[in-house]
Amino acid sequence: MLVPIAGMILAGVIGAVVTFIGWQTDLMQYIGTWLMTGEFSGVVAGRYEVLWFAGAAAAASWFAADRFAILGLGEGVARGLGLDPKPVMRLGLVVVSVTSAMVVVSVGMIPFVGLVVPNIVSRVMGDDLRRTLPVVAVSGAVLVLACDILGRILRYPYEIPVGTILGVLGSVVFLILLYRPPRTA
């Protein structure tokens, strides 16, 4: 109970700092869009280079995919197979934090990509992380690109943020994934 409360308090403090900076630099409209729905209009030269850090973190996760799969079986099983869970857990936290932070800094919060795409890929291809990680990355990129194109076409010449399109589509797909049982082999 303490961790979610501390997270909400920290998110509120950071949100207040971001709002103050946005107010001082006359970027309140962009910050509102960035915090609510991700969009690509602010991704220009000098703003997307931080994604190289996210790429490096994703490469590190690919190299450690087997360890993550073993850790996913539980701490007791991981120890029984000779894996020390704490360093693997730290590496996983660093990889997820760096990747998420760099993407959110670049384009804002895009909902449901990290929830829907990996679940669909694992239902189709199984749980071999080393084999499915590139498929998840490409599928997520294709989904975001398709939603961005759809958001630009639906109300031309205006643009619907990609996060809005993906939020609607992702919530429907997520509910389908929740209520449809996975196929058995």
Secondary structure, 3 states (H helix, E strand, C coil): CHHHHHHHHHHHHHHHHHHHHHHHCCCHHHHHHHHHCCCCCCCCCCCCCCHHHHHHHHHHHHHCHHHHHHHHCCHHHHHHCCCCHHHHHHHHHHHHHHHHHHHHHHHCCCCCHHHHHHHHHHHHHCCCHHHHHHHHHHHHHHHHHHHHHHHHHHCCCCCCCHHHHHHHHHHHHHHHHHHCCCCCC
